[in-house]
Amino acid sequence: MAAKTQTVTHNGLALDWAAGHGPVTGALSATTGAYAVATVGTLAHMPPAWALAIGTVGAIGHTATGLRQKLAARTIGARAASWLLGSGWTTWALATGPLTWTALGSLAVIGVGMGAAARSTGLYEEARELEAIAAAERQVARELSADRRAVAAEWVDRIQRVCGITIRVLAVEMWPTNTGFTIDAELPAGGTTYDRIARENARLSADARLPHGCTAAASPGIDQGRVLIDVTTVNVLAAEVPYPTDYSPLSVHTGIPWGYRTNAEEILTYLREQCALVVGPTGSGKTNMVHVILAGFARADDILTWVIDLNAGSAGLPWVRPAMEAGTGRVVRPGIDWLAATHQEAELMLDAALRVGLQRKRAYQDLMAKANTDLLPISHDIPQIMLVIDEGAEILISPEPEKRKLAKKILEVIRMLRAMGIRTILTALGATGSVLGNMMIRREAKTRVALTGGSTEGMDLSKLFPGGTGLRIEQAPHKGTGFMGTPESPAALFGTWRILPNQIRDIVHATSDRHPYLDAISAKAAGPEYARRWDSARTAWITDYRHTEPDTDRPAPAPAGDAPASGGLNLSAHRTTTAPMAPDEDALAEQFRREIDAQFATTPEPGKPETPVRPGLNLSAHRAEQAGDSAAQQAALTLLIAAGPEGTGASAIARQLDRYGTTRQTVAGWLKTWTEDGTAVRIGTGTKTRYVHRQHAPDGPSEG
């Protein structure tokens, strides 16, 4: 059983009788013990030789113990001498008597000598122990640095051979991932810069016989006379890495992860004041990169994401659909805050963003003054708005009138709303002069990504990364890999994670309760267009795809006058691959009107009260101002639908509407209106102009 420490308290003084002795207490204990033995021994007539024998045994025992503990010779000698001196004094005192001033004075001198010797040997042993530890550490360092010294010598020779300069290696740091190392070196005098090494990236990699996808990338060091050389020895970009399953909260202030470097470290983007540009040709993984970006924004608790994708909204749909699925058991908010898939919706979004930014400038002056900043303090209560515009760079250079209107508004958002926390992320299909020709984009988009996927066409890295040297597309041949540069990290190889629809759904559910709401001041400025962004009339295009997909198992159409069994508009009776309408077009038009009336109640009979319109598709735009033209316009729309993917023209429709007395000019006006609101798509020009209904258009249905 271990000895217990007994502490006795007397008059407030705690005495620990199990504590060890120091130089003073040890000497005091030895001298008082020797005096006590001499006094008692004199009274008991003890033979003096016994004290000398006991001291000799003690000296021999302490010597053996010191040798076993590998103590210094001076320590062993000091302890043995203390025993011999103490026993020698005791023997002399027993022979002559301890009660003399000579005996007491000599004992005091011996005690002082014991204490000094104990203090000296204690310091010496402590120094020996520290030196032993330091020697062991130096030995470990020598063993660990043997490889580093070999690496340093090898790369000094290689850089001299390839670049023609002699560097002095200060340190070599092995990466924890065991995928490479970093060399910290001092450049030679004479104004040599790190660019001399950075330009020879490919030649250095070839000389080192690095695997494909591995590089020797040079970057600035701690000062302009130093250089850091990152040497990758394992191609971590070759393998597909899934998006991390850690959905912990993020913030625009702490950075959003977009990918990882060749040393497996995450790359964080800081977008409080920056815009971003992501470039990638078809098949390079650009869409996946957009989803990775949206995943980071969804995890942030101070960011609202607005997405513009004129390609049927495909970039944002996976982040919206989980919120529209039934059977989740709880309310799930979309992973993005607004989705625009048409020019009209995109204009509403951009106009709302401009109003929000201008209103924030006026309304939050007191808040910025209190925080002593000229930037709006972004938080969960006042979130940042990130506008993600898929192929937005192409919108900026498009000659189409509708896209030019959008481009003007996008540039206004970029130029005016930095301080108010509204930033943009544009994507593009290539890094060309036309895409990067806008000075606003080059100045504001300081975070830039080039996903190459091995494609060299239209990927001029020197235009996207003007300061980057030694960047070669063949270094990133894999899908989802490329180059990324930020103000905090120079352009270099990187890879992005693979994210799949199931994980997107998991992220939407995991982060639903975390999304902020637009602050009241901004929401009021955004207006009803923002408040009604998820109305069924404006989101029907997301779920109505079920009614237009080919389905061989679809039951026969319901009888005339009955609502379709599917609960939505059933146009299966009007889909035909045969030629144009037959003489029974009146019956067809009548059935079409009955189906509209049964489902949406948009054409009430005169004199009857109008049935309340249920939320959903609104066809009021297709009703003519005069009752007499309503039937003709509906018949014209029916003819347009029946024409199928081949389409038809104003003259062809007018010829079949003779009984209504409708002229070609009237039909042309309807077609123009339908083209503007998205009901129809115009194909061709001049005499070859034809119109195709949106459900037969090459790009598929889109909302009107």
Solvent accessible surface area in square Angstrom, and as a share of the most:
residue,aa,sasa,rsa
1,M,225,1.00
2,A,87,0.68
3,A,103,0.80
4,K,158,0.67
5,T,84,0.49
6,Q,131,0.58
7,T,82,0.48
8,V,78,0.45
9,T,99,0.57
10,H,120,0.54
11,N,139,0.71
12,G,74,0.72
13,L,111,0.55
14,A,66,0.51
15,L,69,0.34
16,D,70,0.36
17,W,178,0.62
18,A,64,0.50
19,A,56,0.44
20,G,75,0.72
21,H,131,0.58
22,G,36,0.35
23,P,43,0.27
24,V,117,0.67
25,T,70,0.41
26,G,24,0.23
27,A,11,0.09
28,L,110,0.55
29,S,53,0.34
30,A,45,0.35
31,T,15,0.09
32,T,73,0.42
33,G,33,0.32
34,A,14,0.11
35,Y,64,0.24
36,A,52,0.40
37,V,73,0.42
38,A,0,0.00
39,T,35,0.20
40,V,98,0.56
41,G,4,0.04
42,T,50,0.29
43,L,142,0.71
44,A,71,0.55
45,H,163,0.73
46,M,46,0.20
47,P,62,0.39
48,P,50,0.31
49,A,66,0.51
50,W,152,0.53
51,A,6,0.05
52,L,85,0.42
53,A,56,0.43
54,I,113,0.57
55,G,2,0.02
56,T,55,0.32
57,V,106,0.61
58,G,12,0.12
59,A,7,0.05
60,I,113,0.58
61,G,37,0.35
62,H,70,0.31
63,T,43,0.25
64,A,52,0.41
65,T,40,0.23
66,G,0,0.00
67,L,118,0.58
68,R,173,0.63
69,Q,104,0.46
70,K,163,0.69
71,L,38,0.19
72,A,11,0.08
73,A,87,0.67
74,R,134,0.49
75,T,4,0.02
76,I,18,0.09
77,G,38,0.36
78,A,22,0.17
79,R,97,0.35
80,A,17,0.13
81,A,46,0.35
82,S,29,0.19
83,W,96,0.34
84,L,84,0.42
85,L,98,0.49
86,G,12,0.12
87,S,10,0.07
88,G,28,0.27
89,W,12,0.04
90,T,6,0.04
91,T,28,0.16
92,W,98,0.35
93,A,0,0.00
94,L,20,0.10
95,A,71,0.55
96,T,83,0.48
97,G,18,0.17
98,P,4,0.03
99,L,133,0.66
100,T,63,0.37
101,W,222,0.78
102,T,94,0.54
103,A,0,0.00
104,L,65,0.33
105,G,36,0.35
106,S,39,0.25
107,L,13,0.07
108,A,61,0.47
109,V,108,0.62
110,I,30,0.15
111,G,9,0.09
112,V,112,0.64
113,G,39,0.37
114,M,21,0.09
115,G,12,0.12
116,A,64,0.50
117,A,35,0.27
118,A,45,0.35
119,R,137,0.50
120,S,59,0.38
121,T,15,0.09
122,G,39,0.37
123,L,88,0.44
124,Y,76,0.29
125,E,33,0.15
126,E,97,0.44
127,A,57,0.44
128,R,94,0.34
129,E,107,0.48
130,L,111,0.55
131,E,96,0.43
132,A,61,0.47
133,I,89,0.45
134,A,33,0.25
135,A,41,0.32
136,A,57,0.44
137,E,111,0.50
138,R,110,0.40
139,Q,80,0.36
140,V,80,0.46
141,A,53,0.41
142,R,122,0.45
143,E,108,0.48
144,L,109,0.54
145,S,29,0.19
146,A,45,0.35
147,D,96,0.50
148,R,79,0.29
149,R,139,0.51
150,A,63,0.49
151,V,24,0.14
152,A,16,0.13
153,A,58,0.45
154,E,83,0.37
155,W,7,0.02
156,V,34,0.20
157,D,85,0.44
158,R,18,0.06
159,I,0,0.00
160,Q,82,0.37
161,R,143,0.52
162,V,17,0.10
163,C,15,0.09
164,G,49,0.47
165,I,11,0.06
166,T,78,0.45
167,I,7,0.04
168,R,142,0.52
169,V,31,0.18
170,L,68,0.34
171,A,53,0.41
172,V,11,0.06
173,E,108,0.48
174,M,73,0.33
175,W,15,0.05
176,P,125,0.79
177,T,63,0.37
178,N,127,0.65
179,T,13,0.08
180,G,6,0.06
181,F,20,0.08
182,T,20,0.12
183,I,0,0.00
184,D,28,0.15
185,A,0,0.00
186,E,66,0.30
187,L,14,0.07
188,P,42,0.26
189,A,106,0.82
190,G,83,0.79
191,G,70,0.67
192,T,23,0.13
193,T,67,0.39
194,Y,57,0.22
195,D,40,0.21
196,R,88,0.32
197,I,0,0.00
198,A,4,0.03
199,R,134,0.49
200,E,40,0.18
201,N,7,0.03
202,A,25,0.19
203,R,135,0.49
204,L,0,0.00
205,S,14,0.09
206,A,63,0.49
207,D,43,0.22
208,A,22,0.17
209,R,197,0.72
210,L,32,0.16
211,P,70,0.44
212,H,177,0.79
213,G,11,0.11
214,C,7,0.04
215,T,8,0.05
216,A,0,0.00
217,A,30,0.23
218,A,13,0.10
219,S,22,0.14
220,P,69,0.43
221,G,18,0.17
222,I,140,0.71
223,D,78,0.40
224,Q,175,0.78
225,G,34,0.33
226,R,56,0.20
227,V,0,0.00
228,L,59,0.29
229,I,0,0.00
230,D,49,0.26
231,V,1,0.00
232,T,2,0.01
233,T,51,0.30
234,V,73,0.42
235,N,33,0.17
236,V,31,0.18
237,L,6,0.03
238,A,53,0.41
239,A,67,0.52
240,E,135,0.61
241,V,53,0.31
242,P,94,0.59
243,Y,3,0.01
244,P,43,0.27
245,T,113,0.65
246,D,86,0.45
247,Y,42,0.16
248,S,45,0.29
249,P,86,0.54
250,L,30,0.15
251,S,21,0.13
252,V,1,0.01
253,H,99,0.44
254,T,89,0.52
255,G,2,0.02
256,I,1,0.00
257,P,7,0.04
258,W,0,0.00
259,G,0,0.00
260,Y,17,0.07
261,R,30,0.11
262,T,16,0.09
263,N,28,0.14
264,A,50,0.38
265,E,106,0.48
266,E,98,0.44
267,I,8,0.04
268,L,63,0.31
269,T,0,0.00
270,Y,76,0.29
271,L,1,0.01
272,R,27,0.10
273,E,72,0.32
274,Q,23,0.10
275,C,3,0.02
276,A,1,0.01
277,L,1,0.01
278,V,0,0.00
279,V,0,0.00
280,G,0,0.00
281,P,20,0.13
282,T,132,0.77
283,G,53,0.51
284,S,2,0.01
285,G,7,0.07
286,K,17,0.07
287,T,79,0.46
288,N,18,0.09
289,M,0,0.00
290,V,1,0.01
291,H,19,0.08
292,V,0,0.00
293,I,0,0.00
294,L,1,0.01
295,A,0,0.00
296,G,0,0.00
297,F,2,0.01
298,A,2,0.01
299,R,13,0.05
300,A,0,0.00
301,D,47,0.24
302,D,5,0.02
303,I,5,0.03
304,L,5,0.03
305,T,6,0.03
306,W,0,0.00
307,V,0,0.00
308,I,1,0.01
309,D,3,0.01
310,L,44,0.22
311,N,98,0.50
312,A,50,0.39
313,G,0,0.00
314,S,55,0.36
315,A,3,0.02
316,G,0,0.00
317,L,41,0.20
318,P,38,0.24
319,W,0,0.00
320,V,0,0.00
321,R,58,0.21
322,P,6,0.03
323,A,28,0.22
324,M,70,0.31
325,E,67,0.30
326,A,104,0.81
327,G,84,0.80
328,T,53,0.31
329,G,80,0.77
330,R,109,0.40
331,V,132,0.76
332,V,12,0.07
333,R,44,0.16
334,P,29,0.18
335,G,6,0.06
336,I,5,0.02
337,D,10,0.05
338,W,1,0.00
339,L,11,0.05
340,A,0,0.00
341,A,9,0.07
342,T,15,0.09
343,H,39,0.17
344,Q,75,0.33
345,E,16,0.07
346,A,0,0.00
347,E,38,0.17
348,L,59,0.29
349,M,0,0.00
350,L,0,0.00
351,D,43,0.22
352,A,0,0.00
353,A,0,0.00
354,L,20,0.10
355,R,92,0.33
356,V,0,0.00
357,G,0,0.00
358,L,66,0.33
359,Q,56,0.25
360,R,0,0.00
361,K,68,0.29
362,R,159,0.58
363,A,40,0.31
364,Y,22,0.08
365,Q,98,0.44
366,D,119,0.61
367,L,61,0.30
368,M,13,0.06
369,A,78,0.60
370,K,174,0.74
371,A,53,0.41
372,N,138,0.71
373,T,51,0.30
374,D,113,0.58
375,L,38,0.19
376,L,1,0.01
377,P,43,0.27
378,I,10,0.05
379,S,49,0.31
380,H,91,0.41
381,D,108,0.56
382,I,18,0.09
383,P,0,0.00
384,Q,0,0.00
385,I,0,0.00
386,M,0,0.00
387,L,0,0.00
388,V,0,0.00
389,I,0,0.00
390,D,22,0.11
391,E,62,0.28
392,G,0,0.00
393,A,1,0.01
394,E,44,0.20
395,I,6,0.03
396,L,28,0.14
397,I,76,0.38
398,S,18,0.12
399,P,113,0.71
400,E,83,0.37
401,P,105,0.66
402,E,76,0.34
403,K,51,0.22
404,R,156,0.57
405,K,107,0.45
406,L,1,0.00
407,A,9,0.07
408,K,136,0.58
409,K,41,0.17
410,I,1,0.01
411,L,44,0.22
412,E,46,0.21
413,V,0,0.00
414,I,3,0.02
415,R,140,0.51
416,M,52,0.23
417,L,0,0.00
418,R,90,0.33
419,A,20,0.15
420,M,6,0.03
421,G,0,0.00
422,I,0,0.00
423,R,0,0.00
424,T,1,0.01
425,I,0,0.00
426,L,4,0.02
427,T,0,0.00
428,A,0,0.00
429,L,73,0.37
430,G,8,0.08
431,A,0,0.00
432,T,47,0.27
433,G,37,0.36
434,S,70,0.45
435,V,12,0.07
436,L,6,0.03
437,G,48,0.46
438,N,47,0.24
439,M,114,0.51
440,M,30,0.13
441,I,4,0.02
442,R,80,0.29
443,R,119,0.44
444,E,26,0.12
445,A,4,0.03
446,K,106,0.45
447,T,0,0.00
448,R,24,0.09
449,V,0,0.00
450,A,0,0.00
451,L,0,0.00
452,T,1,0.00
453,G,27,0.26
454,G,35,0.34
455,S,38,0.25
456,T,87,0.50
457,E,147,0.66
458,G,36,0.35
459,M,11,0.05
460,D,51,0.27
461,L,15,0.07
462,S,76,0.49
463,K,92,0.39
464,L,1,0.00
465,F,13,0.05
466,P,103,0.65
467,G,65,0.62
468,G,28,0.27
469,T,51,0.30
470,G,21,0.20
471,L,36,0.18
472,R,108,0.39
473,I,18,0.09
474,E,96,0.43
475,Q,21,0.09
476,A,1,0.01
477,P,64,0.40
478,H,64,0.29
479,K,147,0.62
480,G,10,0.09
481,T,5,0.03
482,G,0,0.00
483,F,0,0.00
484,M,0,0.00
485,G,7,0.07
486,T,12,0.07
487,P,71,0.45
488,E,100,0.45
489,S,31,0.20
490,P,79,0.50
491,A,24,0.19
492,A,27,0.21
493,L,10,0.05
494,F,0,0.00
495,G,0,0.00
496,T,11,0.07
497,W,14,0.05
498,R,95,0.35
499,I,4,0.02
500,L,91,0.45
501,P,85,0.54
502,N,101,0.52
503,Q,27,0.12
504,I,3,0.02
505,R,87,0.32
506,D,76,0.39
507,I,0,0.00
508,V,0,0.00
509,H,46,0.21
510,A,54,0.42
511,T,0,0.00
512,S,1,0.01
513,D,130,0.67
514,R,47,0.17
515,H,13,0.06
516,P,0,0.00
517,Y,153,0.58
518,L,16,0.08
519,D,14,0.07
520,A,85,0.66
521,I,60,0.30
522,S,0,0.00
523,A,35,0.27
524,K,177,0.75
525,A,18,0.14
526,A,0,0.00
527,G,17,0.17
528,P,90,0.56
529,E,52,0.23
530,Y,15,0.06
531,A,76,0.59
532,R,143,0.52
533,R,38,0.14
534,W,71,0.25
535,D,47,0.24
536,S,50,0.32
537,A,54,0.42
538,R,53,0.19
539,T,13,0.07
540,A,19,0.15
541,W,47,0.17
542,I,7,0.04
543,T,44,0.25
544,D,53,0.28
545,Y,82,0.31
546,R,129,0.47
547,H,43,0.19
548,T,53,0.31
549,E,84,0.38
550,P,132,0.83
551,D,74,0.38
552,T,140,0.82
553,D,127,0.66
554,R,62,0.23
555,P,99,0.62
556,A,88,0.68
557,P,60,0.38
558,A,31,0.24
559,P,96,0.60
560,A,53,0.41
561,G,39,0.38
562,D,70,0.36
563,A,53,0.41
564,P,10,0.07
565,A,104,0.81
566,S,61,0.40
567,G,42,0.40
568,G,10,0.09
569,L,29,0.14
570,N,19,0.09
571,L,18,0.09
572,S,26,0.17
573,A,37,0.29
574,H,3,0.01
575,R,80,0.29
576,T,56,0.32
577,T,146,0.85
578,T,106,0.61
579,A,72,0.56
580,P,102,0.64
581,M,34,0.15
582,A,53,0.41
583,P,133,0.84
584,D,90,0.46
585,E,23,0.11
586,D,71,0.37
587,A,65,0.50
588,L,39,0.19
589,A,4,0.03
590,E,68,0.30
591,Q,39,0.18
592,F,4,0.02
593,R,48,0.18
594,R,82,0.30
595,E,9,0.04
596,I,1,0.00
597,D,52,0.27
598,A,43,0.33
599,Q,15,0.07
600,F,14,0.06
601,A,22,0.17
602,T,3,0.02
603,T,35,0.20
604,P,59,0.37
605,E,103,0.46
606,P,122,0.77
607,G,91,0.87
608,K,131,0.56
609,P,124,0.78
610,E,100,0.45
611,T,74,0.43
612,P,119,0.75
613,V,78,0.45
614,R,126,0.46
615,P,110,0.69
616,G,16,0.15
617,L,41,0.20
618,N,89,0.46
619,L,13,0.07
620,S,43,0.28
621,A,67,0.52
622,H,15,0.07
623,R,86,0.31
624,A,25,0.19
625,E,175,0.78
626,Q,123,0.55
627,A,94,0.73
628,G,67,0.65
629,D,58,0.30
630,S,25,0.16
631,A,37,0.29
632,A,3,0.02
633,Q,11,0.05
634,Q,4,0.02
635,A,3,0.02
636,A,0,0.00
637,L,7,0.03
638,T,1,0.01
639,L,11,0.05
640,L,0,0.00
641,I,3,0.02
642,A,8,0.06
643,A,27,0.21
644,G,3,0.03
645,P,88,0.56
646,E,133,0.60
647,G,15,0.14
648,T,23,0.14
649,G,18,0.18
650,A,9,0.07
651,S,44,0.29
652,A,27,0.21
653,I,1,0.00
654,A,11,0.08
655,R,159,0.58
656,Q,57,0.25
657,L,1,0.00
658,D,105,0.54
659,R,117,0.43
660,Y,74,0.28
661,G,64,0.61
662,T,20,0.11
663,T,73,0.43
664,R,124,0.45
665,Q,135,0.60
666,T,52,0.30
667,V,0,0.00
668,A,34,0.27
669,G,35,0.34
670,W,30,0.11
671,L,0,0.00
672,K,130,0.55
673,T,65,0.38
674,W,1,0.00
675,T,47,0.27
676,E,101,0.45
677,D,36,0.19
678,G,17,0.17
679,T,7,0.04
680,A,2,0.02
681,V,54,0.31
682,R,127,0.46
683,I,45,0.23
684,G,40,0.39
685,T,107,0.62
686,G,61,0.58
687,T,146,0.85
688,K,167,0.71
689,T,29,0.17
690,R,87,0.32
691,Y,27,0.10
692,V,1,0.00
693,H,13,0.06
694,R,50,0.18
695,Q,29,0.13
696,H,32,0.14
697,A,11,0.08
698,P,114,0.72
699,D,130,0.67
700,G,24,0.23
701,P,68,0.43
702,S,45,0.29
703,E,27,0.12
704,G,53,0.51
